[in-house]
Amino acid sequence: MHAEAIAPGGTFAERTHGCWGLIANGEEAIPYALAMLSSAKPDAREYGAARLAEIGRGEGVVRSLLETLAAETDIEARDSLIQALGGLRNRAAIPALATLIEDEDVDGDTRWTAVESLGRIVRRRFLGKHDPVAAAKDWIVADRKRGTK
């Protein structure tokens, strides 16, 4: 159903219904959501990441999200991948998020999303700070000094 909804001519209502179908099927939908990450369509990658944030668990899911993020060029799909990583709260995502946060050339919304996701993983409210990006960078520097990854 979801594949049909993201095909040309698919409606927003069909996409929404398909997304809820994936969530309702829980762990059974993980292989399908993972397959969506390798789609040629940015919308499919975006929706796959968002679904994995809801139903995905385990190192394999995090690894797939990180691999997809490293190659992603579409801004909206990239931001969905970053949000999914934050939602899964797996520390393996910290180096990738730190790279995005520290890169001055990264889109502002993407950096903000990476700051938010890092905060979810490390249980810090960077977004409540006067300068959330600087607060996240300070945490990253301190974390590296502690020797954790």
N, CA, C and O atoms as a GROMACS GRO file, in nm:
protein
  596
    1MET      N    1   0.083  -0.119   0.000
    1MET     CA    2   0.000   0.000   0.000
    1MET      C    3   0.088   0.125   0.000
    1MET      O    4   0.061   0.221  -0.073
    2HIS      N    5   0.191   0.125   0.081
    2HIS     CA    6   0.275   0.243   0.088
    2HIS      C    7   0.350   0.263  -0.042
    2HIS      O    8   0.367   0.377  -0.086
    3ALA      N    9   0.396   0.157  -0.105
    3ALA     CA   10   0.467   0.168  -0.233
    3ALA      C   11   0.379   0.233  -0.338
    3ALA      O   12   0.426   0.315  -0.417
    4GLU      N   13   0.254   0.197  -0.340
    4GLU     CA   14   0.160   0.257  -0.435
    4GLU      C   15   0.137   0.404  -0.402
    4GLU      O   16   0.121   0.486  -0.493
    5ALA      N   17   0.134   0.437  -0.275
    5ALA     CA   18   0.106   0.574  -0.234
    5ALA      C   19   0.218   0.670  -0.273
    5ALA      O   20   0.192   0.787  -0.301
    6ILE      N   21   0.344   0.622  -0.275
    6ILE     CA   22   0.453   0.712  -0.312
    6ILE      C   23   0.482   0.709  -0.461
    6ILE      O   24   0.569   0.782  -0.510
    7ALA      N   25   0.411   0.625  -0.533
    7ALA     CA   26   0.424   0.623  -0.680
    7ALA      C   27   0.360   0.749  -0.737
    7ALA      O   28   0.278   0.813  -0.671
    8PRO      N   29   0.397   0.785  -0.860
    8PRO     CA   30   0.332   0.902  -0.922
    8PRO      C   31   0.180   0.889  -0.917
    8PRO      O   32   0.124   0.784  -0.949
    9GLY      N   33   0.115   0.995  -0.877
    9GLY     CA   34  -0.030   0.994  -0.866
    9GLY      C   35  -0.082   0.957  -0.729
    9GLY      O   36  -0.201   0.972  -0.701
   10GLY      N   37   0.007   0.910  -0.641
   10GLY     CA   38  -0.034   0.876  -0.504
   10GLY      C   39  -0.070   1.002  -0.428
   10GLY      O   40  -0.006   1.106  -0.445
   11THR      N   41  -0.171   0.992  -0.346
   11THR     CA   42  -0.218   1.110  -0.271
   11THR      C   43  -0.156   1.114  -0.132
   11THR      O   44  -0.104   1.014  -0.082
   12PHE      N   45  -0.163   1.231  -0.070
   12PHE     CA   46  -0.114   1.246   0.066
   12PHE      C   47  -0.191   1.155   0.161
   12PHE      O   48  -0.132   1.095   0.250
   13ALA      N   49  -0.321   1.145   0.142
   13ALA     CA   50  -0.404   1.060   0.228
   13ALA      C   51  -0.359   0.914   0.216
   13ALA      O   52  -0.354   0.842   0.316
   14GLU      N   53  -0.325   0.870   0.094
   14GLU     CA   54  -0.278   0.732   0.076
   14GLU      C   55  -0.142   0.712   0.144
   14GLU      O   56  -0.117   0.608   0.203
   15ARG      N   57  -0.055   0.813   0.135
   15ARG     CA   58   0.075   0.804   0.202
   15ARG      C   59   0.057   0.792   0.353
   15ARG      O   60   0.121   0.710   0.418
   16THR      N   61  -0.030   0.876   0.406
   16THR     CA   62  -0.055   0.874   0.551
   16THR      C   63  -0.110   0.739   0.594
   16THR      O   64  -0.066   0.682   0.694
   17HIS      N   65  -0.205   0.688   0.519
   17HIS     CA   66  -0.264   0.558   0.551
   17HIS      C   67  -0.157   0.448   0.543
   17HIS      O   68  -0.153   0.360   0.629
   18GLY      N   69  -0.072   0.455   0.441
   18GLY     CA   70   0.035   0.358   0.427
   18GLY      C   71   0.134   0.365   0.542
   18GLY      O   72   0.180   0.262   0.591
   19CYS      N   73   0.167   0.486   0.586
   19CYS     CA   74   0.260   0.504   0.699
   19CYS      C   75   0.202   0.444   0.826
   19CYS      O   76   0.272   0.375   0.900
   20TRP      N   77   0.076   0.471   0.851
   20TRP     CA   78   0.012   0.415   0.970
   20TRP      C   79   0.005   0.263   0.962
   20TRP      O   80   0.013   0.194   1.063
   21GLY      N   81  -0.011   0.212   0.840
   21GLY     CA   82  -0.010   0.067   0.822
   21GLY      C   83   0.124   0.006   0.860
   21GLY      O   84   0.130  -0.100   0.923
   22LEU      N   85   0.232   0.074   0.822
   22LEU     CA   86   0.365   0.026   0.859
   22LEU      C   87   0.383   0.028   1.011
   22LEU      O   88   0.436  -0.067   1.069
   23ILE      N   89   0.341   0.134   1.073
   23ILE     CA   90   0.354   0.145   1.219
   23ILE      C   91   0.270   0.038   1.287
   23ILE      O   92   0.314  -0.025   1.383
   24ALA      N   93   0.149   0.017   1.238
   24ALA     CA   94   0.059  -0.081   1.299
   24ALA      C   95   0.115  -0.222   1.291
   24ALA      O   96   0.088  -0.305   1.378
   25ASN      N   97   0.194  -0.250   1.188
   25ASN     CA   98   0.251  -0.383   1.173
   25ASN      C   99   0.379  -0.402   1.254
   25ASN      O  100   0.436  -0.511   1.256
   26GLY      N  101   0.422  -0.296   1.320
   26GLY     CA  102   0.535  -0.306   1.412
   26GLY      C  103   0.659  -0.367   1.351
   26GLY      O  104   0.698  -0.333   1.239
   27GLU      N  105   0.720  -0.457   1.424
   27GLU     CA  106   0.847  -0.517   1.382
   27GLU      C  107   0.838  -0.588   1.247
   27GLU      O  108   0.938  -0.598   1.177
   28GLU      N  109   0.722  -0.635   1.210
   28GLU     CA  110   0.705  -0.702   1.081
   28GLU      C  111   0.734  -0.606   0.965
   28GLU      O  112   0.770  -0.651   0.856
   29ALA      N  113   0.717  -0.477   0.987
   29ALA     CA  114   0.738  -0.378   0.881
   29ALA      C  115   0.882  -0.329   0.873
   29ALA      O  116   0.916  -0.255   0.780
   30ILE      N  117   0.968  -0.368   0.966
   30ILE     CA  118   1.106  -0.319   0.966
   30ILE      C  119   1.178  -0.352   0.835
   30ILE      O  120   1.241  -0.262   0.779
   31PRO      N  121   1.172  -0.475   0.784
   31PRO     CA  122   1.242  -0.501   0.657
   31PRO      C  123   1.193  -0.412   0.542
   31PRO      O  124   1.273  -0.368   0.459
   32TYR      N  125   1.065  -0.384   0.538
   32TYR     CA  126   1.012  -0.297   0.432
   32TYR      C  127   1.063  -0.154   0.451
   32TYR      O  128   1.103  -0.089   0.355
   33ALA      N  129   1.061  -0.106   0.576
   33ALA     CA  130   1.110   0.030   0.602
   33ALA      C  131   1.259   0.041   0.571
   33ALA      O  132   1.304   0.144   0.520
   34LEU      N  133   1.336  -0.063   0.601
   34LEU     CA  134   1.479  -0.063   0.568
   34LEU      C  135   1.499  -0.060   0.416
   34LEU      O  136   1.588   0.009   0.367
   35ALA      N  137   1.417  -0.134   0.344
   35ALA     CA  138   1.427  -0.134   0.197
   35ALA      C  139   1.396   0.004   0.140
   35ALA      O  140   1.451   0.043   0.037
   36MET      N  141   1.307   0.077   0.206
   36MET     CA  142   1.272   0.212   0.160
   36MET      C  143   1.393   0.305   0.164
   36MET      O  144   1.399   0.401   0.088
   37LEU      N  145   1.488   0.277   0.252
   37LEU     CA  146   1.607   0.363   0.264
   37LEU      C  147   1.693   0.360   0.139
   37LEU      O  148   1.770   0.454   0.114
   38SER      N  149   1.682   0.254   0.060
   38SER     CA  150   1.764   0.246  -0.062
   38SER      C  151   1.685   0.282  -0.188
   38SER      O  152   1.732   0.260  -0.300
   39SER      N  153   1.567   0.337  -0.170
   39SER     CA  154   1.486   0.379  -0.283
   39SER      C  155   1.552   0.495  -0.357
   39SER      O  156   1.624   0.575  -0.297
   40ALA      N  157   1.527   0.504  -0.485
   40ALA     CA  158   1.574   0.618  -0.565
   40ALA      C  159   1.493   0.744  -0.534
   40ALA      O  160   1.535   0.854  -0.567
   41LYS      N  161   1.378   0.727  -0.471
   41LYS     CA  162   1.290   0.839  -0.440
   41LYS      C  163   1.320   0.896  -0.301
   41LYS      O  164   1.312   0.824  -0.202
   42PRO      N  165   1.354   1.024  -0.295
   42PRO     CA  166   1.381   1.084  -0.163
   42PRO      C  167   1.262   1.071  -0.067
   42PRO      O  168   1.281   1.051   0.053
   43ASP      N  169   1.139   1.083  -0.120
   43ASP     CA  170   1.022   1.069  -0.033
   43ASP      C  171   1.019   0.933   0.035
   43ASP      O  172   0.986   0.922   0.153
   44ALA      N  173   1.053   0.829  -0.039
   44ALA     CA  174   1.052   0.695   0.018
   44ALA      C  175   1.158   0.682   0.127
   44ALA      O  176   1.133   0.622   0.232
   45ARG      N  177   1.276   0.739   0.104
   45ARG     CA  178   1.382   0.735   0.207
   45ARG      C  179   1.337   0.811   0.330
   45ARG      O  180   1.361   0.768   0.442
   46GLU      N  181   1.273   0.926   0.308
   46GLU     CA  182   1.222   1.007   0.418
   46GLU      C  183   1.120   0.930   0.500
   46GLU      O  184   1.128   0.925   0.622
   47TYR      N  185   1.024   0.869   0.432
   47TYR     CA  186   0.920   0.794   0.502
   47TYR      C  187   0.977   0.670   0.570
   47TYR      O  188   0.934   0.634   0.680
   48GLY      N  189   1.073   0.603   0.505
   48GLY     CA  190   1.135   0.486   0.566
   48GLY      C  191   1.204   0.521   0.696
   48GLY      O  192   1.192   0.450   0.796
   49ALA      N  193   1.278   0.632   0.695
   49ALA     CA  194   1.347   0.676   0.817
   49ALA      C  195   1.247   0.710   0.926
   49ALA      O  196   1.265   0.672   1.042
   50ALA      N  197   1.142   0.781   0.890
   50ALA     CA  198   1.042   0.820   0.989
   50ALA      C  199   0.975   0.696   1.049
   50ALA      O  200   0.947   0.694   1.169
   51ARG      N  201   0.948   0.596   0.968
   51ARG     CA  202   0.886   0.474   1.021
   51ARG      C  203   0.982   0.399   1.112
   51ARG      O  204   0.941   0.346   1.215
   52LEU      N  205   1.109   0.396   1.075
   52LEU     CA  206   1.207   0.327   1.160
   52LEU      C  207   1.221   0.395   1.295
   52LEU      O  208   1.249   0.328   1.394
   53ALA      N  209   1.203   0.524   1.300
   53ALA     CA  210   1.205   0.594   1.429
   53ALA      C  211   1.093   0.546   1.519
   53ALA      O  212   1.105   0.548   1.642
   54GLU      N  213   0.984   0.501   1.459
   54GLU     CA  214   0.869   0.454   1.536
   54GLU      C  215   0.877   0.305   1.570
   54GLU      O  216   0.836   0.264   1.678
   55ILE      N  217   0.930   0.224   1.478
   55ILE     CA  218   0.923   0.079   1.496
   55ILE      C  219   1.058   0.010   1.503
   55ILE      O  220   1.067  -0.105   1.545
   56GLY      N  221   1.165   0.079   1.462
   56GLY     CA  222   1.296   0.016   1.452
   56GLY      C  223   1.367   0.008   1.585
   56GLY      O  224   1.351   0.095   1.671
   57ARG      N  225   1.443  -0.094   1.601
   57ARG     CA  226   1.529  -0.111   1.718
   57ARG      C  227   1.648  -0.193   1.672
   57ARG      O  228   1.644  -0.258   1.568
   58GLY      N  229   1.751  -0.189   1.748
   58GLY     CA  230   1.865  -0.275   1.722
   58GLY      C  231   1.975  -0.208   1.642
   58GLY      O  232   1.953  -0.108   1.573
   59GLU      N  233   2.092  -0.266   1.653
   59GLU     CA  234   2.211  -0.211   1.589
   59GLU      C  235   2.201  -0.211   1.437
   59GLU      O  236   2.253  -0.120   1.372
   60GLY      N  237   2.137  -0.312   1.379
   60GLY     CA  238   2.126  -0.320   1.234
   60GLY      C  239   2.047  -0.203   1.176
   60GLY      O  240   2.081  -0.150   1.070
   61VAL      N  241   1.942  -0.163   1.245
   61VAL     CA  242   1.860  -0.050   1.201
   61VAL      C  243   1.942   0.079   1.209
   61VAL      O  244   1.941   0.159   1.116
   62VAL      N  245   2.011   0.097   1.320
   62VAL     CA  246   2.093   0.218   1.339
   62VAL      C  247   2.203   0.222   1.233
   62VAL      O  248   2.227   0.327   1.174
   63ARG      N  249   2.268   0.110   1.208
   63ARG     CA  250   2.374   0.103   1.108
   63ARG      C  251   2.319   0.139   0.969
   63ARG      O  252   2.384   0.213   0.895
   64SER      N  253   2.202   0.089   0.935
   64SER     CA  254   2.141   0.120   0.805
   64SER      C  255   2.110   0.269   0.793
   64SER      O  256   2.132   0.330   0.689
   65LEU      N  257   2.057   0.327   0.900
   65LEU     CA  258   2.028   0.470   0.900
   65LEU      C  259   2.155   0.552   0.883
   65LEU      O  260   2.157   0.650   0.808
   66LEU      N  261   2.261   0.513   0.953
   66LEU     CA  262   2.388   0.586   0.944
   66LEU      C  263   2.449   0.575   0.804
   66LEU      O  264   2.503   0.672   0.752
   67GLU      N  265   2.442   0.457   0.745
   67GLU     CA  266   2.494   0.438   0.609
   67GLU      C  267   2.416   0.522   0.509
   67GLU      O  268   2.474   0.582   0.418
   68THR      N  269   2.285   0.526   0.525
   68THR     CA  270   2.202   0.605   0.435
   68THR      C  271   2.230   0.754   0.455
   68THR      O  272   2.238   0.828   0.358
   69LEU      N  273   2.244   0.796   0.579
   69LEU     CA  274   2.274   0.936   0.609
   69LEU      C  275   2.405   0.980   0.544
   69LEU      O  276   2.413   1.090   0.490
   70ALA      N  277   2.506   0.895   0.548
   70ALA     CA  278   2.637   0.930   0.492
   70ALA      C  279   2.630   0.959   0.342
   70ALA      O  280   2.709   1.038   0.290
   71ALA      N  281   2.535   0.897   0.273
   71ALA     CA  282   2.524   0.915   0.128
   71ALA      C  283   2.410   1.007   0.087
   71ALA      O  284   2.397   1.040  -0.031
   72GLU      N  285   2.329   1.050   0.181
   72GLU     CA  286   2.207   1.126   0.148
   72GLU      C  287   2.239   1.267   0.100
   72GLU      O  288   2.320   1.338   0.160
   73THR      N  289   2.174   1.307  -0.010
   73THR     CA  290   2.192   1.442  -0.065
   73THR      C  291   2.064   1.524  -0.058
   73THR      O  292   2.069   1.647  -0.068
   74ASP      N  293   1.950   1.460  -0.040
   74ASP     CA  294   1.823   1.531  -0.031
   74ASP      C  295   1.807   1.584   0.112
   74ASP      O  296   1.817   1.507   0.208
   75ILE      N  297   1.783   1.714   0.126
   75ILE     CA  298   1.778   1.777   0.258
   75ILE      C  299   1.667   1.720   0.345
   75ILE      O  300   1.691   1.689   0.462
   76GLU      N  301   1.546   1.705   0.291
   76GLU     CA  302   1.435   1.655   0.373
   76GLU      C  303   1.457   1.511   0.415
   76GLU      O  304   1.429   1.474   0.530
   77ALA      N  305   1.507   1.428   0.324
   77ALA     CA  306   1.534   1.289   0.360
   77ALA      C  307   1.646   1.282   0.464
   77ALA      O  308   1.639   1.204   0.558
   78ARG      N  309   1.749   1.366   0.446
   78ARG     CA  310   1.859   1.369   0.543
   78ARG      C  311   1.807   1.407   0.682
   78ARG      O  312   1.844   1.343   0.781
   79ASP      N  313   1.723   1.509   0.689
   79ASP     CA  314   1.670   1.551   0.818
   79ASP      C  315   1.584   1.443   0.882
   79ASP      O  316   1.584   1.428   1.004
   80SER      N  317   1.512   1.368   0.801
   80SER     CA  318   1.432   1.256   0.855
   80SER      C  319   1.522   1.147   0.911
   80SER      O  320   1.491   1.087   1.014
   81LEU      N  321   1.633   1.121   0.844
   81LEU     CA  322   1.729   1.023   0.895
   81LEU      C  323   1.786   1.068   1.029
   81LEU      O  324   1.801   0.988   1.121
   82ILE      N  325   1.819   1.196   1.038
   82ILE     CA  326   1.874   1.251   1.162
   82ILE      C  327   1.771   1.242   1.275
   82ILE      O  328   1.805   1.205   1.388
   83GLN      N  329   1.646   1.274   1.245
   83GLN     CA  330   1.540   1.263   1.346
   83GLN      C  331   1.521   1.119   1.391
   83GLN      O  332   1.501   1.092   1.509
   84ALA      N  333   1.528   1.026   1.296
   84ALA     CA  334   1.513   0.885   1.330
   84ALA      C  335   1.624   0.840   1.424
   84ALA      O  336   1.598   0.767   1.520
   85LEU      N  337   1.746   0.882   1.397
   85LEU     CA  338   1.858   0.847   1.485
   85LEU      C  339   1.836   0.901   1.625
   85LEU      O  340   1.864   0.832   1.724
   86GLY      N  341   1.788   1.023   1.635
   86GLY     CA  342   1.758   1.079   1.766
   86GLY      C  343   1.649   1.002   1.837
   86GLY      O  344   1.656   0.978   1.957
   87GLY      N  345   1.548   0.962   1.760
   87GLY     CA  346   1.438   0.885   1.818
   87GLY      C  347   1.480   0.749   1.870
   87GLY      O  348   1.424   0.699   1.967
   88LEU      N  349   1.580   0.690   1.805
   88LEU     CA  350   1.627   0.558   1.849
   88LEU      C  351   1.722   0.567   1.968
   88LEU      O  352   1.748   0.468   2.036
   89ARG      N  353   1.775   0.687   1.993
   89ARG     CA  354   1.859   0.714   2.110
   89ARG      C  355   1.977   0.618   2.125
   89ARG      O  356   2.008   0.572   2.235
   90ASN      N  357   2.041   0.591   2.013
   90ASN     CA  358   2.156   0.500   2.015
   90ASN      C  359   2.283   0.583   2.005
   90ASN      O  360   2.298   0.665   1.914
   91ARG      N  361   2.375   0.562   2.097
   91ARG     CA  362   2.498   0.642   2.103
   91ARG      C  363   2.586   0.622   1.980
   91ARG      O  364   2.676   0.703   1.957
   92ALA      N  365   2.564   0.520   1.902
   92ALA     CA  366   2.642   0.500   1.780
   92ALA      C  367   2.623   0.614   1.681
   92ALA      O  368   2.705   0.633   1.592
   93ALA      N  369   2.516   0.690   1.697
   93ALA     CA  370   2.488   0.801   1.607
   93ALA      C  371   2.564   0.928   1.644
   93ALA      O  372   2.568   1.022   1.564
   94ILE      N  373   2.625   0.933   1.761
   94ILE     CA  374   2.689   1.056   1.808
   94ILE      C  375   2.796   1.107   1.712
   94ILE      O  376   2.795   1.226   1.680
   95PRO      N  377   2.889   1.023   1.663
   95PRO     CA  378   2.991   1.079   1.572
   95PRO      C  379   2.933   1.143   1.445
   95PRO      O  380   2.980   1.248   1.403
   96ALA      N  381   2.832   1.081   1.386
   96ALA     CA  382   2.771   1.138   1.265
   96ALA      C  383   2.701   1.269   1.296
   96ALA      O  384   2.710   1.364   1.219
   97LEU      N  385   2.631   1.274   1.408
   97LEU     CA  386   2.562   1.397   1.447
   97LEU      C  387   2.664   1.507   1.480
   97LEU      O  388   2.643   1.623   1.446
   98ALA      N  389   2.772   1.470   1.547
   98ALA     CA  390   2.875   1.568   1.580
   98ALA      C  391   2.935   1.628   1.453
   98ALA      O  392   2.960   1.749   1.448
   99THR      N  393   2.958   1.546   1.353
   99THR     CA  394   3.012   1.596   1.226
   99THR      C  395   2.919   1.700   1.165
   99THR      O  396   2.964   1.803   1.116
  100LEU      N  397   2.790   1.673   1.167
  100LEU     CA  398   2.692   1.768   1.111
  100LEU      C  399   2.687   1.897   1.193
  100LEU      O  400   2.680   2.006   1.136
  101ILE      N  401   2.690   1.884   1.324
  101ILE     CA  402   2.682   2.001   1.411
  101ILE      C  403   2.805   2.090   1.396
  101ILE      O  404   2.794   2.213   1.399
  102GLU      N  405   2.920   2.029   1.381
  102GLU     CA  406   3.045   2.105   1.373
  102GLU      C  407   3.073   2.163   1.234
  102GLU      O  408   3.160   2.249   1.220
  103ASP      N  409   3.003   2.117   1.134
  103ASP     CA  410   3.026   2.162   0.997
  103ASP      C  411   2.950   2.293   0.971
  103ASP      O  412   2.828   2.294   0.964
  104GLU      N  413   3.024   2.400   0.958
  104GLU     CA  414   2.964   2.533   0.938
  104GLU      C  415   2.890   2.545   0.805
  104GLU      O  416   2.807   2.634   0.788
  105ASP      N  417   2.918   2.456   0.710
  105ASP     CA  418   2.854   2.462   0.579
  105ASP      C  419   2.723   2.384   0.571
  105ASP      O  420   2.653   2.390   0.470
  106VAL      N  421   2.690   2.312   0.676
  106VAL     CA  422   2.566   2.234   0.678
  106VAL      C  423   2.447   2.329   0.690
  106VAL      O  424   2.453   2.428   0.762
  107ASP      N  425   2.341   2.297   0.619
  107ASP     CA  426   2.216   2.373   0.624
  107ASP      C  427   2.175   2.397   0.770
  107ASP      O  428   2.186   2.308   0.854
  108GLY      N  429   2.128   2.519   0.798
  108GLY     CA  430   2.092   2.556   0.935
  108GLY      C  431   1.986   2.467   0.996
  108GLY      O  432   1.997   2.429   1.113
  109ASP      N  433   1.883   2.431   0.920
  109ASP     CA  434   1.779   2.343   0.973
  109ASP      C  435   1.835   2.204   1.003
  109ASP      O  436   1.797   2.141   1.101
  110THR      N  437   1.925   2.158   0.919
  110THR     CA  438   1.986   2.026   0.940
  110THR      C  439   2.070   2.028   1.067
  110THR      O  440   2.066   1.933   1.145
  111ARG      N  441   2.147   2.134   1.087
  111ARG     CA  442   2.227   2.144   1.210
  111ARG      C  443   2.136   2.145   1.332
  111ARG      O  444   2.162   2.076   1.431
  112TRP      N  445   2.028   2.222   1.324
  112TRP     CA  446   1.934   2.231   1.436
  112TRP      C  447   1.875   2.093   1.466
  112TRP      O  448   1.860   2.056   1.582
  113THR      N  449   1.840   2.019   1.361
  113THR     CA  450   1.784   1.885   1.378
  113THR      C  451   1.888   1.792   1.440
  113THR      O  452   1.854   1.709   1.525
  114ALA      N  453   2.014   1.805   1.398
  114ALA     CA  454   2.120   1.723   1.456
  114ALA      C  455   2.141   1.757   1.604
  114ALA      O  456   2.163   1.668   1.686
  115VAL      N  457   2.132   1.885   1.638
  115VAL     CA  458   2.144   1.927   1.779
  115VAL      C  459   2.030   1.865   1.861
  115VAL      O  460   2.052   1.811   1.969
  116GLU      N  461   1.909   1.872   1.807
  116GLU     CA  462   1.793   1.815   1.877
  116GLU      C  463   1.811   1.664   1.895
  116GLU      O  464   1.784   1.612   2.003
  117SER      N  465   1.855   1.595   1.790
  117SER     CA  466   1.872   1.450   1.800
  117SER      C  467   1.984   1.412   1.896
  117SER      O  468   1.970   1.317   1.972
  118LEU      N  469   2.094   1.487   1.893
  118LEU     CA  470   2.200   1.461   1.989
  118LEU      C  471   2.148   1.477   2.131
  118LEU      O  472   2.177   1.396   2.218
  119GLY      N  473   2.070   1.582   2.154
  119GLY     CA  474   2.012   1.604   2.285
  119GLY      C  475   1.925   1.489   2.332
  119GLY      O  476   1.926   1.452   2.449
  120ARG      N  477   1.849   1.432   2.239
  120ARG     CA  478   1.765   1.317   2.275
  120ARG      C  479   1.851   1.198   2.316
  120ARG      O  480   1.817   1.126   2.410
  121ILE      N  481   1.960   1.178   2.245
  121ILE     CA  482   2.046   1.063   2.273
  121ILE      C  483   2.118   1.079   2.407
  121ILE      O  484   2.125   0.984   2.485
  122VAL      N  485   2.170   1.197   2.432
  122VAL     CA  486   2.251   1.217   2.554
  122VAL      C  487   2.172   1.279   2.669
  122VAL      O  488   2.228   1.309   2.774
  123ARG      N  489   2.044   1.296   2.647
  123ARG     CA  490   1.953   1.348   2.750
  123ARG      C  491   1.993   1.487   2.800
  123ARG      O  492   2.006   1.512   2.920
  124ARG      N  493   2.012   1.575   2.702
  124ARG     CA  494   2.043   1.715   2.731
  124ARG      C  495   1.945   1.803   2.653
  124ARG      O  496   1.904   1.768   2.542
  125ARG      N  497   1.908   1.913   2.710
  125ARG     CA  498   1.816   2.006   2.646
  125ARG      C  499   1.893   2.121   2.582
  125ARG      O  500   1.889   2.234   2.629
  126PHE      N  501   1.964   2.089   2.474
  126PHE     CA  502   2.041   2.192   2.405
  126PHE      C  503   1.950   2.301   2.349
  126PHE      O  504   1.988   2.419   2.348
  127LEU      N  505   1.832   2.263   2.305
  127LEU     CA  506   1.743   2.361   2.242
  127LEU      C  507   1.691   2.464   2.342
  127LEU      O  508   1.642   2.569   2.302
  128GLY      N  509   1.702   2.436   2.469
  128GLY     CA  510   1.660   2.532   2.570
  128GLY      C  511   1.769   2.632   2.607
  128GLY      O  512   1.746   2.723   2.687
  129LYS      N  513   1.886   2.615   2.549
  129LYS     CA  514   1.999   2.704   2.578
  129LYS      C  515   1.993   2.829   2.490
  129LYS      O  516   1.926   2.831   2.387
  130HIS      N  517   2.064   2.933   2.533
  130HIS     CA  518   2.071   3.058   2.457
  130HIS      C  519   2.122   3.032   2.315
  130HIS      O  520   2.068   3.086   2.219
  131ASP      N  521   2.228   2.951   2.301
  131ASP     CA  522   2.286   2.915   2.172
  131ASP      C  523   2.294   2.762   2.166
  131ASP      O  524   2.395   2.705   2.206
  132PRO      N  525   2.190   2.697   2.116
  132PRO     CA  526   2.186   2.551   2.117
  132PRO      C  527   2.302   2.484   2.043
  132PRO      O  528   2.353   2.382   2.088
  133VAL      N  529   2.343   2.542   1.930
  133VAL     CA  530   2.453   2.482   1.854
  133VAL      C  531   2.582   2.488   1.935
  133VAL      O  532   2.656   2.390   1.942
  134ALA      N  533   2.610   2.603   1.995
  134ALA     CA  534   2.730   2.616   2.077
  134ALA      C  535   2.725   2.522   2.197
  134ALA      O  536   2.826   2.463   2.234
  135ALA      N  537   2.609   2.508   2.258
  135ALA     CA  538   2.594   2.416   2.372
  135ALA      C  539   2.622   2.272   2.330
  135ALA      O  540   2.688   2.198   2.401
  136ALA      N  541   2.572   2.234   2.213
  136ALA     CA  542   2.596   2.099   2.162
  136ALA      C  543   2.744   2.080   2.131
  136ALA      O  544   2.802   1.976   2.163
  137LYS      N  545   2.805   2.180   2.070
  137LYS     CA  546   2.949   2.171   2.040
  137LYS      C  547   3.031   2.157   2.168
  137LYS      O  548   3.125   2.079   2.173
  138ASP      N  549   2.994   2.232   2.271
  138ASP     CA  550   3.064   2.222   2.399
  138ASP      C  551   3.052   2.081   2.456
  138ASP      O  552   3.148   2.026   2.509
  139TRP      N  553   2.932   2.023   2.446
  139TRP     CA  554   2.912   1.887   2.495
  139TRP      C  555   2.999   1.790   2.416
  139TRP      O  556   3.059   1.699   2.474
  140ILE      N  557   3.006   1.807   2.285
  140ILE     CA  558   3.085   1.718   2.199
  140ILE      C  559   3.232   1.724   2.239
  140ILE      O  560   3.297   1.620   2.253
  141VAL      N  561   3.285   1.844   2.258
  141VAL     CA  562   3.425   1.860   2.299
  141VAL      C  563   3.448   1.791   2.433
  141VAL      O  564   3.547   1.719   2.450
  142ALA      N  565   3.360   1.813   2.528
  142ALA     CA  566   3.374   1.751   2.660
  142ALA      C  567   3.364   1.599   2.650
  142ALA      O  568   3.437   1.528   2.720
  143ASP      N  569   3.276   1.550   2.566
  143ASP     CA  570   3.262   1.406   2.549
  143ASP      C  571   3.388   1.345   2.490
  143ASP      O  572   3.430   1.236   2.531
  144ARG      N  573   3.448   1.413   2.396
  144ARG     CA  574   3.573   1.362   2.337
  144ARG      C  575   3.683   1.360   2.444
  144ARG      O  576   3.765   1.268   2.446
  145LYS      N  577   3.687   1.459   2.530
  145LYS     CA  578   3.787   1.462   2.636
  145LYS      C  579   3.767   1.347   2.735
  145LYS      O  580   3.863   1.293   2.790
  146ARG      N  581   3.640   1.310   2.755
  146ARG     CA  582   3.609   1.197   2.844
  146ARG      C  583   3.649   1.067   2.779
  146ARG      O  584   3.665   0.966   2.847
  147GLY      N  585   3.665   1.069   2.646
  147GLY     CA  586   3.706   0.948   2.575
  147GLY      C  587   3.594   0.856   2.537
  147GLY      O  588   3.619   0.740   2.503
  148THR      N  589   3.468   0.904   2.542
  148THR     CA  590   3.356   0.820   2.501
  148THR      C  591   3.324   0.848   2.356
  148THR      O  592   3.362   0.952   2.302
  149LYS      N  593   3.256   0.756   2.294
  149LYS     CA  594   3.219   0.774   2.152
  149LYS      C  595   3.072   0.757   2.132
  149LYS      O  596   3.023   0.768   2.020
   0.00000   0.00000   0.00000
